[in-house]
Amino acid sequence: MKRFFSISLVIVVFGFLFGCKGEGSVKETKKEKWVLIWNDEFDYEGLLDENKWDYDAGGSGWGNAEQQFYTAYDTETARVSNGVLIIETRKKWHLGMPYKSARVVTRGKGDFLYGKIEVSAKLPKGRGLWPAIWMLPTEQKYGGWPSSGEIDIMEMVGHEQDFIHFSVHTDAFNHKINTHKTYRTYLQGASENFHIYAIEWYPDRIDFLLDGVKQFTFKKLADDPKKWPFDQKFYLIMNIAVGGTWGGAKGIDNSIFPQRMEIDYVRVYKLANE
């Protein structure tokens, strides 16, 4: 084997030097280069960096009959500690709702059109929980939900532990009319270990990745905002919902609380040639 390798190497080098393009030549695949443009490494303590994050607060059910109240500037539900962002949900009455949690957003402070968005996170565990890392349009160019789109980088419901869902919603493709585009995969230990949830968003497609491996692609099918509203800026959202039409489909186990989602970092990139 060693002798064969040496002879082959001589042939390849000879061919390279003299412009030979035989069957054994290897063509390198061009790799895209991403440049970091926005990030939070959570290398501080206490409340979130106000230059990068805001909060969605309230207890209206959020269109899904959810049972939590999202609080703002509340270290019980959102705080940075020991290098991670902790989003915590508790069984605690707050302004008429039986649970409290947090929904943190980059709206107005981190709004993006195309690029790579990646989040390293460890998910909560328990029946009735609904953690999500997702995106909504900043200006709703094509109207209210779902007309201006939604990108779900990661969703998991506690009654389907370790099944990770990747989805998009548009006017033509959404769960209300059972046409939404989605894919799920099993990830053992999603609540025990950090994993990287990401999208690579281009003018003609959105690739969904888990730990660097592509899981699902949503392609632009037409120049029609009902099918592709993803030509406008979106912002990032991270939250833990409790109950709701999907998260609470098999009830809520009240023995699990408190539960937390930990985020090690959030990073946003653009292609180097853009």
Secondary structure, 3 states (H helix, E strand, C coil): CHHHHHHHHHHHHHHHHCCCCCCCCCCCCCCCCEEEEEEECCCCCECCCCCCCEECCECCCCCCCECEEECCCCCCCEEEECCEEEEEEECCCECCECEEECEEECCCCCEECCEEEEEEEECCCCCCEEEEEEEEECCCCCCCCCCCCEEEEEECCHHHCCEEEEEEECCCCCHHHCCCEEEEEECCCCCCCCEEEEEEEECCEEEEEECCEEEEEEECCCCCCCCCCCCCCEEEEEEEEEECCCCCCCCCCHHHCCEEEEEEEEEEEEECCC
